Amino acid sequence: MPPTTVRMGGYQAETSILTRALRRLAASLTAAPGADWQVEVIRDVTERGARAADLLAMVERGDVELCYFAASYLAGRVPSLGQFDEPFPVADRARLYADLDGERGARLAGDLEGLTGYKLLGFWDNGLRHISNRLRPIRHPDDCRGMRIRTLDNAMYSRVLAAVGFTPVVIDVKDLARAVETHAVDAQENPLTNTVNFRLHKTHKHLSLTSHFHGVSLLLANRAWFEGLSPALQAALPSAAADATAVQRQWAIDEDALCLQRLQAEGVTIVPAEEIDFAAFRAATGRTTR
């Protein structure tokens, strides 16, 4: 029989922990005993002229079999995914991972698969999101006023950022670095790894460790394609995905420390969490706990 083809798509550079996790998944699949996979990793669909956000439709149509993508982009279609978009969450990675690998994750997978054409293969850590900007240190909502901030296409993100004083601007990942470099926006919010990998810190010399959202990326496959696989391959893919998920999460933890060191070494002024008025930020967004 011919090998089973699987095309895996992403939208980040080779150094990204998400791209590296796709490579890990590809290696695990090709090494799986008794399974003949032909794997292509499309590292960054924007290099082929697509927007990053196009990747979701590409997988659902079957143009690409598998991708990772931030869960926040699907919250409009799958309302239960909106729980990842509550601002200023308690940063407890171990608890989050345990929940996602247990009943909570199973419920979310059921919701996703009932409302879309995807098969969920894993929850990846998309990082604690922090705010960088080119103008001044941010410690209080008053510091945000008058700034245009790039954010992703998610209604909750825009509402929260507007509530604390920003003017949110939705910009695709493909155009993020250009928007920062040209001052089309004054600020942006992302995990540290993205701020470094997209070289946003070359323009933004102020970064506040706000941890205002903890992003989750979904590892998604086209469900019809997955259900058409043989039983052996249907078992091999989730097993390889579980391995890649465990490794990706550890990389996410390690990357925070490495990126913080690099940002400091390259002259970025870091506002630590203890200098941020979280009570004021919570009050502005209607949150009473952190």
ABEGO torsion letter per residue (X at the ends): XBBBBBBBBBABBAABAAAAAAAAAAAAAAABBGBBBBBBBBABAAAAGBBAAAAAAAAAAGABABBBBBAAAAAAABAAAAAAABBGBBBBAAAAAAAAABAAAAAAAAAAAAABABBBAEBBBAEBBBBBBAABBBABAAAABGBBBBBBBBAAAAAAAAAAGBBBBBBBAAAAAAAAAAGABABBBBBAAAAAAAGAAAABABBBBAGABBBBBBBBBBAAAAAABBAAAAAAAAAAAAAAAAAAAAAAAAAAAAAAAAAAAAGBBBBBAAABBAAAAAAAAGBABX
